[in-house]
Amino acid sequence: MPTENRNAKKTKAQQFVDGMIRHRGIEFAKLGMMVEVDGDLGTIVGMNSSANLDVQFANQLQYGKHTHNCHPTWNVKYFDAQGKIIAQFDDCKCVFRPIAEAA
């Protein structure tokens, strides 16, 4: 019985996606994705132990170079690689999001 698949290490990107699905039910968020949090643009660089997003904001004069703890559904817009908005949450309520694919 091959054990290669069971013991294969997941990439940081796959661990992020798996964690967001498991803890927050958000399957579309990806590392490196652009987001707008409460009106400020940033990039998702990770997920913390609270299953919140670690975001590095574009405006480093205002926010500094460090990452910020951001709730994934509090006043957040998610953008695809072309800059098109694909999901939006206002005050933790979903305005719209991609339709989840059936497993």
N, C-alpha and C positions, 0 to 999 in steps of 0.2 A: 504494500500500500504506500504510494508516494506521499511524503510529508512536505514536499516543496511548497505546495499551495497553502497549506495550513500555517506554515512557519514563515511565509514570505513577509518581509517588513513592508509596511505601508509607507508611502511618501508622506511628507508633512501636509501636502495639498490634499491627499486622500483622507488622512486623519482629520483634517479640518472639516471636509465635507461630511464625513461620517458623524463627527461630533455635532455639527449643526443640525443634521437630520435627527439624530438621536435625542438631543436635548432641547432643540428649538423648533423642529419640524420645518426647517428652512433648507430646501434641497438645492436651491439655485445660487447661493452665496459661494464665492470662490476666493481663494487668496489672490491678491493683486487686483481685485475688482474695485472699480471706483464707486464710491457711495457719497451721498450728501446727507449729513447728519445735522438736523436743525438748521439747515441753510448753508452749511460749510462743507466744501469738498474735501474728500480724503480717500485713502486707499486702505483696503483691508489687508493687514499684515499678519493676522493671527486670531486666535480665540483664547480667552483666558479661562481660569478655573471656574468662573461663574457662568461659562458658556456665553459670554458677551463677546462682541467684536473688539479686537485690538485694531484701532484705526490711527494712521499717521495722516494728519491734516496737511493740505497743500499750503495753507497760510502759516508758515513756520514763525513768522514775526509775532503772530497772535498766540499760536499754540505750542511753539517750540518744536524740537526735532523728535521728542519722545512720543510713544504711542499713548492713545487714550482709550479708556474703557467705555464702550458705547453699547447700549442695549440694542439688539438687532431689529427690534420692532418699534422703537420710540423715535418718531419723526425722522425716518430713514427712507431714502430713495436709493435703489440699486440700479447700476448702469451696466450694459453689456460692453463688449470690447469696441463697438462702434460708437459708444456714447449715448445709445438709446436707452431710455428708462424702461426697465423690465419689471420693477416691483416698487410699491410705495406703501409705507405704513405711517399713519398719523396717530399720535397718542396711543400707540400699541394696537391700533385697529387697522386691519388690512384694507387699503383702498383698492389695490389690484396686485396680482402676482401671476407668475406663469402657472399654467395648469400642470400639476404634477403628473408625470407619466405613470401608468399602471405598471406594477411590478410583475 
